[in-house]
């Protein structure tokens, strides 16, 4: 939904009396503060965090790295890649591309 559509929806809610003037003002400010670049910024930062794992690895550390940065554990990512391997090798292709393009994570500090 675009910004203009969201503002129109808020205006119609205000006209019907569903939301108060203060709620309308806060919601409008929130909609205007969330520009498209801000919305995609969280995805960019997530992609910059992805890295291959040095410790949790079977082949290249791709599944371990995905497990560290997502809600799914690394074993679940391994199963997903194995299952997608059955679909014309798509899982293998994706795994190899991630292995090539994802950097290795930094070494943990010695303690």
Secondary structure, 3 states (H helix, E strand, C coil): CCHHHHHHHHHHHHHHCCCCHHHHHHHHHHHHHCCHHHHHHHHHHHHHHCCECCCCCCCCCHHHHHHHHCCCCHHHHHHHHHHHHCCCCHHHHHHHHHHHHCCECCCCCCC
